[in-house]
Amino acid sequence: MSRGEIIVLILSLLFEASLNQPCERETDCPTENQEVFSSSTTEIPSLLRPGVTEVFFLSSQIETIPKGAFVKNPQLEKLELLSTTTTSIEPGAFEGLVDLKHIEISSTPLTWIPVGVFKDLSNLEKIILKFNKLRSLEKGLFDGLDKLTELQLHGNDIGSIEDGTFDGLENLLVLHLAKNNLSAVSTHWFSNLNKLQTLRLYDNQLTSVPEDIFQNLPNLKEIALHGNKIAELSPNLFPHKEKLNKLLLENNLLTGLPEGFFVGFPQLKTLTLQKNKLTSLPPALFGEMPKLTDLSLSQNSLSTIPKGVFSPLKKLKKLDLSKNQFVKVYAEYFEGPEKLVDLNLQNNKIKSLDADLFEKLQSVVTLRLAHNDLHTLPEDIFEPLLKLKKLYLSDNPWRCDCNLIPLHLWIKANSDKIVSAAVCEYPEHLKGQNIKSLTEDQFICPHPSPHTTAFPTTEPTTIVTTTTPILTTPTTTFTNHHSPH
């Protein structure tokens, strides 16, 4: 094959590969009914080509959406302005778009939207106004949109919302208010949204949540409150628990939780509590949650937990207790979730483990014990873990003496399971050595065995031993500088 033929072949293969490349975004491969305008566009064209029902403006230099901008294109069903330079929308900008179902204006410098701009868009089903600079929402802004099912307002600078702003949205299913500057929420905002399924308020500045905020929201499936500054939750915060399947509370300032707070959630699949300030848990915190498989209490300040606190969580597969203050953990902690597959105890201050700690956790596949204060482990502690495949032991101050021989032998026999290596901290001459790489005779106890007795001798540092037990201090050594008593 000639060089020219090879080049032609390579080019044809590259062209074919480009044809098979999937479109990452909808606008990368527009269809016949779609039209895309890019950064060279400075104003909205008055007339689109026939058949276009969806129009996209990407990084266009459109500063103002004028009144009647789309009156000659009443057939539009989808309109998106993404990363444009838009700073204002005139009243009546979208008049005539009676078939519009989807509108998005995102990642613009827009600070305000006039009341009435969505007037007569009675077929709208989705409004996305994310990552703009909106500062407030006024009552009347969304009036007449009784078919709207999704409203996304996250990533703005919204600090205030007038009561009644969402009142007419009787069919709304998703309300996304995350990543704004809300320091408080009003129960009145949501009082008419009884079909709402998803409410996202995460990454705001909330310090508290009204007790009756969810009173009129019986169909909620997701509540996202994470990333706020909430220090306390009312015991009666969730009057409607039957349908809730996702509850996100992590990264707040919670120091405690009410007794029985998580009782009565039959559909709950996701519950997040990590990155709070929890110092203790009530004895009866959880009820039966047959759908909950993953629970994280990581990055709190727990040093102890009530024995059996997880006992109702029979289906739990993953439990994360890392980055707390545990010095000791007990087998009773894990009564109930005996089907655990992943147990994370990393980054605590655990000094020792009881020999029976894992007796009921025979399903554990991944066990994380790294970054603790473990010096040694009981013999056969891992024997109940018949399904163990991944064990993390690094960053513990392992004392490599004769007491560690059982662990050394187990590590050598199960080296394929060790994910992060255990290395010696003591004695000094073995510091930094991988436990697995040592030989058994390197694990020496610092003192003679119980059957070894030292007798006085005239030679300095010379020790004479006998196997006969003597009721004197076993390790006493005398030199020619002292006389025996």
C-alpha positions as CSV (number, residue, x, y, z in Angstrom):
1,M,0.0,0.0,0.0
2,S,1.4,3.4,-1.0
3,R,1.9,6.3,1.4
4,G,-1.0,8.2,-0.3
5,E,-3.3,5.2,0.0
6,I,-2.4,4.9,3.7
7,I,-3.2,8.6,4.3
8,V,-6.6,8.3,2.4
9,L,-7.4,5.2,4.6
10,I,-6.6,7.0,7.8
11,L,-8.6,10.1,6.8
12,S,-11.6,7.9,5.9
13,L,-11.4,6.1,9.2
14,L,-11.2,9.4,11.1
15,F,-14.2,10.7,9.2
16,E,-16.2,7.5,9.9
17,A,-15.3,7.8,13.6
18,S,-16.4,11.4,13.7
19,L,-19.8,10.3,12.3
20,N,-20.2,7.8,15.1
21,Q,-19.3,10.3,17.8
22,P,-22.3,10.7,20.1
23,C,-23.6,14.2,20.6
24,E,-22.7,15.4,24.1
25,R,-25.3,18.1,24.1
26,E,-28.6,18.5,22.3
27,T,-27.4,21.5,20.4
28,D,-24.3,19.7,19.0
29,C,-26.4,17.8,16.4
30,P,-29.5,19.9,15.8
31,T,-32.4,18.2,14.1
32,E,-34.6,19.6,11.4
33,N,-36.9,21.3,13.9
34,Q,-34.1,22.9,15.8
35,E,-32.1,26.1,15.1
36,V,-29.0,27.1,17.0
37,F,-27.5,30.6,17.2
38,S,-24.0,31.1,18.5
39,S,-21.8,33.9,19.8
40,S,-22.0,36.0,16.5
41,T,-25.7,36.6,17.1
42,T,-26.4,40.1,18.5
43,E,-30.2,40.2,18.3
44,I,-33.1,37.8,18.1
45,P,-34.1,37.1,14.5
46,S,-37.6,38.2,13.8
47,L,-38.4,35.2,11.6
48,L,-37.1,31.6,12.0
49,R,-37.0,29.2,9.1
50,P,-40.2,27.2,8.6
51,G,-40.6,24.1,10.7
52,V,-38.5,25.2,13.6
53,T,-40.1,24.5,17.0
54,E,-37.0,24.7,19.2
55,V,-34.5,27.5,19.2
56,F,-31.2,27.9,21.1
57,F,-29.0,30.9,21.7
58,L,-25.5,29.8,22.9
59,S,-23.1,32.5,24.2
60,S,-25.0,35.0,22.0
61,Q,-24.4,38.7,22.4
62,I,-28.1,39.5,23.2
63,E,-28.3,42.1,25.9
64,T,-32.0,42.7,25.9
65,I,-35.0,40.4,25.0
66,P,-37.3,43.1,23.5
67,K,-41.1,43.2,23.6
68,G,-42.6,40.9,20.9
69,A,-39.3,39.3,20.1
70,F,-41.0,36.1,19.0
71,V,-44.4,37.2,17.8
72,K,-43.7,36.0,14.2
73,N,-42.7,32.5,15.5
74,P,-45.8,31.4,17.5
75,Q,-45.0,27.7,16.7
76,L,-42.1,27.6,19.2
77,E,-42.3,24.9,21.9
78,K,-38.8,25.3,23.3
79,L,-36.7,28.4,23.9
80,E,-33.2,28.5,25.5
81,L,-30.7,31.3,26.1
82,L,-27.6,29.9,27.6
83,S,-24.5,31.9,28.6
84,T,-25.7,35.0,26.7
85,T,-25.0,38.6,27.8
86,T,-28.7,39.2,28.6
87,T,-29.2,41.8,31.3
88,S,-32.9,42.7,30.8
89,I,-36.2,41.2,29.6
90,E,-38.9,43.6,28.5
91,P,-42.5,43.0,29.5
92,G,-44.2,41.2,26.6
93,A,-40.9,39.6,25.4
94,F,-42.6,36.2,25.0
95,E,-46.1,37.3,24.0
96,G,-47.6,35.1,21.3
97,L,-45.8,31.9,22.3
98,V,-49.0,30.1,23.2
99,D,-47.5,26.7,22.4
100,L,-44.3,27.2,24.4
101,K,-43.7,24.3,26.9
102,H,-40.1,24.8,27.9
103,I,-38.1,28.0,28.5
104,E,-34.6,28.3,29.9
105,I,-32.5,31.4,30.6
106,S,-29.3,30.4,32.4
107,S,-25.8,31.5,33.1
108,T,-26.5,35.2,32.3
109,P,-26.0,38.5,34.2
110,L,-29.7,38.9,34.5
111,T,-30.6,40.4,38.0
112,W,-34.4,40.8,37.7
113,I,-37.4,39.4,35.8
114,P,-40.5,41.7,35.5
115,V,-43.8,40.4,36.8
116,G,-46.0,39.4,33.8
117,V,-43.2,38.4,31.5
118,F,-44.6,34.8,31.5
119,K,-48.2,36.0,31.1
120,D,-50.3,34.0,28.7
121,L,-47.7,31.2,28.4
122,S,-50.4,28.9,29.8
123,N,-48.9,25.7,28.2
124,L,-45.5,26.1,29.9
125,E,-44.4,22.9,31.7
126,K,-40.8,23.8,32.6
127,I,-39.0,27.0,33.5
128,I,-35.2,27.0,34.1
129,L,-33.6,30.2,35.4
130,K,-30.4,28.8,36.9
131,F,-27.0,30.4,37.5
132,N,-28.1,34.0,36.8
133,K,-27.8,36.9,39.2
134,L,-31.5,37.1,40.3
135,R,-31.9,38.7,43.7
136,S,-35.6,38.4,44.5
137,L,-38.8,36.8,43.3
138,E,-42.0,38.9,43.3
139,K,-45.6,37.7,43.8
140,G,-47.3,37.4,40.4
141,L,-44.2,36.4,38.5
142,F,-45.5,32.9,37.8
143,D,-49.3,33.6,37.8
144,G,-51.4,31.7,35.3
145,L,-48.8,28.8,34.8
146,D,-51.1,26.1,36.1
147,K,-49.5,23.4,33.8
148,L,-46.0,24.1,35.1
149,T,-44.4,21.0,36.6
150,E,-40.8,22.0,37.1
151,L,-39.3,25.3,38.2
152,Q,-35.5,25.6,38.6
153,L,-34.1,28.7,40.2
154,H,-30.8,27.4,41.7
155,G,-27.5,29.2,41.5
156,N,-28.8,32.7,41.7
157,D,-28.4,35.4,44.4
158,I,-32.0,35.1,45.6
159,G,-32.3,36.5,49.2
160,S,-36.1,37.2,49.3
161,I,-39.2,35.7,48.0
162,E,-42.6,37.3,48.4
163,D,-45.4,35.2,50.0
164,G,-47.7,34.0,47.3
165,T,-45.1,33.8,44.6
166,F,-45.7,30.1,43.9
167,D,-49.4,30.1,44.8
168,G,-50.8,29.4,41.3
169,L,-48.5,26.5,40.6
170,E,-50.9,23.8,41.7
171,N,-49.3,21.1,39.4
172,L,-45.7,21.9,40.3
173,L,-43.7,18.7,41.0
174,V,-40.1,20.1,41.3
175,L,-39.0,23.3,42.9
176,H,-35.3,23.9,42.9
177,L,-34.1,26.9,45.1
178,A,-30.7,25.6,46.0
179,K,-27.4,27.7,45.9
180,N,-29.0,31.0,46.7
181,N,-28.8,33.5,49.6
182,L,-31.9,32.5,51.5
183,S,-31.4,33.0,55.3
184,A,-35.0,32.0,56.1
185,V,-37.9,30.2,54.5
186,S,-41.6,30.9,54.9
187,T,-44.2,28.2,55.3
188,H,-46.5,30.4,53.1
189,W,-44.2,29.9,50.1
190,F,-45.2,26.3,49.8
191,S,-48.7,26.3,51.2
192,N,-50.5,25.6,47.9
193,L,-48.0,23.2,46.4
194,N,-49.7,20.0,47.5
195,K,-48.5,18.0,44.5
196,L,-44.9,18.9,45.0
197,Q,-42.5,15.9,45.0
198,T,-39.1,17.5,45.1
199,L,-38.0,20.5,47.2
200,R,-34.4,21.5,47.1
201,L,-33.1,24.2,49.4
202,Y,-29.5,23.1,49.8
203,D,-26.5,25.4,49.9
204,N,-28.3,28.5,51.2
205,Q,-27.8,30.4,54.5
206,L,-30.7,28.7,56.5
207,T,-30.1,28.6,60.3
208,S,-33.5,27.0,61.1
209,V,-36.5,25.4,59.4
210,P,-40.1,26.2,60.5
211,E,-41.8,23.2,62.2
212,D,-44.8,23.4,59.8
213,I,-42.9,24.0,56.6
214,F,-43.9,20.6,55.1
215,Q,-47.4,20.6,56.5
216,N,-49.1,21.0,53.2
217,L,-46.8,18.9,51.1
218,P,-48.1,15.4,51.4
219,N,-46.5,14.1,48.2
220,L,-42.9,14.9,48.9
221,K,-40.3,12.3,47.7
222,E,-37.1,14.4,48.1
223,I,-36.2,17.0,50.6
224,A,-32.7,18.6,50.2
225,L,-31.5,20.8,53.1
226,H,-27.8,20.0,53.0
227,G,-25.1,22.7,53.0
228,N,-26.9,25.2,55.3
229,K,-26.3,26.3,58.9
230,I,-29.2,24.4,60.6
231,A,-28.4,23.6,64.2
232,E,-31.7,22.0,65.3
233,L,-34.6,20.2,63.8
234,S,-38.1,20.0,65.2
235,P,-39.3,16.5,66.3
236,N,-42.5,17.0,64.2
237,L,-40.7,18.4,61.1
238,F,-41.9,15.6,58.7
239,P,-45.7,15.1,59.1
240,H,-45.8,13.2,55.7
241,K,-43.2,10.4,55.7
242,E,-44.9,7.7,53.6
243,K,-43.6,8.7,50.2
244,L,-40.3,10.3,51.1
245,N,-37.3,8.4,49.5
246,K,-34.5,11.0,49.7
247,L,-33.6,13.1,52.8
248,L,-30.4,15.1,52.6
249,L,-29.3,16.8,55.8
250,E,-25.5,16.7,55.6
251,N,-23.1,19.6,56.0
252,N,-25.1,21.5,58.6
253,L,-24.5,22.4,62.3
254,L,-26.7,19.7,63.9
255,T,-25.4,18.7,67.3
256,G,-28.2,16.3,68.1
257,L,-31.4,14.7,66.7
258,P,-34.8,14.2,68.4
259,E,-35.8,10.8,69.8
260,G,-37.5,8.6,67.1
261,F,-36.8,11.2,64.4
262,F,-36.4,8.6,61.7
263,V,-39.3,6.4,62.6
264,G,-42.0,5.8,60.0
265,F,-40.1,6.2,56.6
266,P,-41.0,3.0,54.7
267,Q,-39.7,4.4,51.3
268,L,-36.6,6.1,52.4
269,K,-33.6,5.1,50.3
270,T,-31.1,7.9,50.9
271,L,-30.4,9.6,54.2
272,T,-27.4,11.8,54.7
273,L,-26.1,13.0,58.0
274,Q,-22.4,13.4,57.5
275,K,-20.5,16.7,58.1
276,N,-22.5,17.9,61.0
277,K,-21.6,18.4,64.7
278,L,-23.4,15.4,66.2
279,T,-22.0,14.5,69.6
280,S,-24.5,11.8,70.5
281,L,-27.5,9.9,69.1
282,P,-30.7,9.1,71.0
283,P,-31.2,5.3,71.8
284,A,-34.3,5.0,69.5
285,L,-33.4,7.1,66.6
286,F,-34.3,4.9,63.7
287,G,-37.4,2.9,62.8
288,E,-37.6,0.1,60.2
289,M,-36.4,1.4,56.8
290,P,-36.6,-1.5,54.4
291,K,-35.3,0.6,51.5
292,L,-32.3,2.2,53.3
293,T,-29.1,0.5,52.2
294,D,-26.5,3.3,52.8
295,L,-26.0,5.4,55.9
296,S,-23.2,7.9,56.6
297,L,-22.5,9.5,59.9
298,S,-19.0,10.5,58.8
299,Q,-17.3,13.8,59.9
300,N,-19.3,14.3,63.1
301,S,-18.1,14.4,66.7
302,L,-19.4,11.0,67.9
303,S,-17.3,9.2,70.5
304,T,-19.9,6.7,71.4
305,I,-23.4,5.6,70.1
306,P,-26.2,3.7,71.9
307,K,-25.8,0.0,71.6
308,G,-28.3,-1.4,69.1
309,V,-29.1,2.0,67.6
310,F,-28.9,0.6,64.1
311,S,-30.9,-2.6,65.0
312,P,-34.0,-1.6,62.9
313,L,-31.9,-1.2,59.8
314,K,-31.9,-4.8,58.7
315,K,-31.2,-4.0,55.0
316,L,-28.3,-1.7,55.5
317,K,-25.4,-2.5,53.2
318,K,-23.0,0.4,53.8
319,L,-22.3,2.1,57.1
320,D,-19.8,5.0,57.4
321,L,-18.6,6.0,60.8
322,S,-15.3,7.5,59.7
323,K,-13.9,10.9,60.8
324,N,-15.4,10.8,64.3
325,Q,-14.0,10.6,67.8
326,F,-14.4,6.9,68.6
327,V,-11.7,5.4,70.9
328,K,-13.6,2.1,71.3
329,V,-16.3,0.4,69.2
330,Y,-18.4,-2.6,70.4
331,A,-20.0,-5.6,68.7
332,E,-23.4,-4.3,70.1
333,Y,-23.2,-1.2,67.8
334,F,-23.7,-3.5,64.8
335,E,-26.6,-5.5,66.1
336,G,-29.3,-5.5,63.4
337,P,-27.5,-4.5,60.2
338,E,-25.9,-8.0,59.9
339,K,-26.0,-7.8,56.1
340,L,-23.4,-5.0,56.0
341,V,-21.1,-5.2,53.0
342,D,-19.0,-2.1,53.6
343,L,-18.0,-0.9,57.1
344,N,-15.9,2.3,57.4
345,L,-14.2,3.0,60.7
346,Q,-11.3,5.1,59.3
347,N,-10.0,8.3,60.8
348,N,-11.1,7.8,64.3
349,K,-9.0,7.3,67.5
350,I,-9.6,3.6,68.0
351,K,-7.0,2.1,70.2
352,S,-8.2,-1.5,70.3
353,L,-10.8,-3.9,69.0
354,D,-12.5,-6.8,70.8
355,A,-12.0,-10.3,69.5
356,D,-15.7,-10.7,68.9
357,L,-16.3,-7.4,67.1
358,F,-17.0,-8.8,63.7
359,E,-18.7,-12.1,64.8
360,K,-22.1,-11.1,63.4
361,L,-20.8,-9.2,60.3
362,Q,-20.1,-12.2,58.2
363,S,-21.2,-10.4,55.0
364,V,-18.6,-7.7,55.1
365,V,-16.6,-7.4,51.9
366,T,-14.8,-4.1,52.6
367,L,-13.5,-3.1,56.0
368,R,-11.7,0.2,56.6
369,L,-9.6,0.5,59.8
370,A,-6.9,2.9,58.5
371,H,-6.0,6.1,60.3
372,N,-6.6,5.0,63.8
373,D,-4.5,4.4,66.9
374,L,-4.3,0.6,66.7
375,H,-1.1,-1.0,68.0
376,T,-2.2,-4.7,67.7
377,L,-5.2,-6.8,67.1
378,P,-6.7,-9.9,68.8
379,E,-5.9,-13.3,67.2
380,D,-8.5,-14.5,64.8
381,I,-10.4,-11.2,64.8
382,F,-10.9,-11.5,61.0
383,E,-11.9,-15.2,61.0
384,P,-15.7,-14.5,60.9
385,L,-15.3,-12.3,57.8
386,L,-15.6,-15.1,55.3
387,K,-16.5,-12.7,52.4
388,L,-13.8,-10.1,53.1
389,K,-12.0,-8.9,50.0
390,K,-10.7,-5.4,50.9
391,L,-9.0,-4.5,54.2
392,Y,-7.5,-1.1,54.9
393,L,-5.0,-1.1,57.8
394,S,-2.5,1.7,57.0
395,D,-1.7,4.7,59.1
396,N,-1.9,3.0,62.5
397,P,1.0,2.9,65.0
398,W,1.5,-0.9,64.7
399,R,3.8,-2.3,67.4
400,C,5.7,-5.1,65.7
401,D,6.5,-7.4,68.6
402,C,5.6,-11.0,69.3
403,N,2.0,-10.1,70.0
404,L,1.6,-9.1,66.4
405,I,2.7,-12.5,65.0
406,P,-1.0,-13.7,64.5
407,L,-1.8,-10.6,62.5
408,H,1.5,-11.0,60.5
409,L,0.6,-14.6,59.6
410,W,-2.9,-13.6,58.7
411,I,-1.7,-10.8,56.4
412,K,0.8,-13.1,54.7
413,A,-2.0,-15.6,54.1
414,N,-4.4,-13.0,52.9
415,S,-2.2,-10.5,51.2
416,D,-4.5,-10.2,48.2
417,K,-7.1,-8.6,50.5
418,I,-4.8,-5.8,51.9
419,V,-5.6,-2.6,50.1
420,S,-3.5,-0.2,52.1
421,A,-0.4,-1.8,53.7
422,A,0.2,-1.9,57.5
423,V,3.7,-0.8,58.5
424,C,5.5,-0.9,61.8
425,E,5.7,2.2,64.0
426,Y,7.5,0.4,66.9
427,P,10.2,-0.8,67.6
428,E,12.4,1.9,66.2
429,H,14.6,-0.4,64.1
430,L,11.5,-1.7,62.3
431,K,9.8,1.6,61.8
432,G,8.4,2.0,58.3
433,Q,8.7,-1.7,57.5
434,N,5.7,-3.4,55.8
435,I,4.4,-6.0,58.3
436,K,3.9,-8.5,55.5
437,S,7.6,-8.3,54.4
438,L,9.0,-9.2,57.8
439,T,9.9,-12.7,59.0
440,E,8.4,-14.2,62.1
441,D,11.7,-14.1,64.1
442,Q,11.8,-10.3,63.7
443,F,8.7,-10.0,66.0
444,I,10.5,-10.0,69.3
445,C,8.9,-9.2,72.7
446,P,10.9,-6.6,74.6
447,H,10.8,-8.6,77.9
448,P,11.7,-12.2,78.8
449,S,8.8,-14.6,78.8
450,P,7.1,-15.5,82.1
451,H,9.3,-18.6,82.6
452,T,12.5,-16.6,82.3
453,T,14.2,-15.3,85.5
454,A,17.3,-13.2,85.8
455,F,19.9,-13.9,88.4
456,P,22.6,-11.5,89.7
457,T,26.0,-11.9,88.2
458,T,29.4,-10.3,88.6
459,E,29.6,-9.6,84.9
460,P,27.8,-6.4,83.8
461,T,24.7,-6.9,81.6
462,T,25.1,-10.7,81.7
463,I,21.8,-12.5,82.3
464,V,21.6,-16.1,83.5
465,T,18.2,-17.8,83.0
466,T,16.5,-20.8,84.2
467,T,13.2,-22.5,83.4
468,T,12.3,-22.9,87.0
469,P,9.7,-20.3,88.2
470,I,10.9,-18.1,91.0
471,L,8.8,-15.6,92.9
472,T,11.2,-12.7,92.3
473,T,10.9,-10.0,89.8
474,P,11.5,-11.8,86.5
475,T,13.5,-9.2,84.8
476,T,15.8,-8.0,87.6
477,T,19.4,-7.8,86.5
478,F,22.2,-7.0,88.9
479,T,25.7,-5.7,88.0
480,N,28.9,-5.5,90.0
481,H,27.9,-2.0,91.1
482,H,25.0,-3.2,93.3
483,S,24.6,-6.0,95.8
484,P,21.5,-8.1,95.9
485,H,19.1,-7.7,98.8
